[in-house]
Amino acid sequence: MVQKKGKKGGKKVAAAPLAVKKLVPQKVVNPLFEKRPRNFSIGQDIQPKRDLSRFVRWPKYIRLQRQKAVLQTRLKIPPPINQFSSTLDKQTATQLFKLLDKYRPESKEAKKERLKARAAEKAAGKADAPTKRAPVVRHGVNTVTTLIEKKKAQLVVIANDVDPIELVVFLPALCRKMGVPYCIVKNKARLGRVARRKTTTCLAITQVESSDRSALNKLVDVVKTNYNERSEEIRKHWGGGSLGSKSAARVAKLEKLKAIELAKKV
């Protein structure tokens, strides 16, 4: 017997009202300006400027500089070499160089003029009296070492970027032993400018005019506090030994695993 299909139960759901569309104002396109989208595929438009410094094959001397800088942060640096990283602060260094500039050695032109004037006086029949040597800064490792050993140096200034560092690495210890104030400053070229040379490893002040005596005494006090009297601290302070990002991440991961294992045991 065939059964009749029954009607489906439930009420009919009313149709949703028509959604009110928001009126979007149309952009006014100027027909004079045609839109020309760029295509950066091969052989099409010129590529935009990108920072490609990461992909540059740098010259070897630049690569060596960068590798050296990274190595110096990675390797452990012993205290005698690490002490050259703590240089004089900017304000004190400015005062120091202002004083040093007053006692620069005689230039070639000035020496030539002085000798000419002296020769002219001699030709005129005047007595050739030797002139008194002006107080100037002394430079060079051998000269400065001799002045320190004889305790004639009132202040010694050493450059921090001497290469090889062995040339000046003994000077701080010698200065401390002989009781001579010393300081370490940035840039051997800056010291060289004072001595009228390209670069200089170290300078020594032996004499100053009476008007500059107070300025020198102030500098000596600051320098003694920062360098001579900190010998024990300098002797113990190692440098470098900082890990790279990958090594630091690896160590952090191991530490995290150890911490999880300890937590499980507890």
Disulfide bonds with the S-S distance in Angstrom:
none
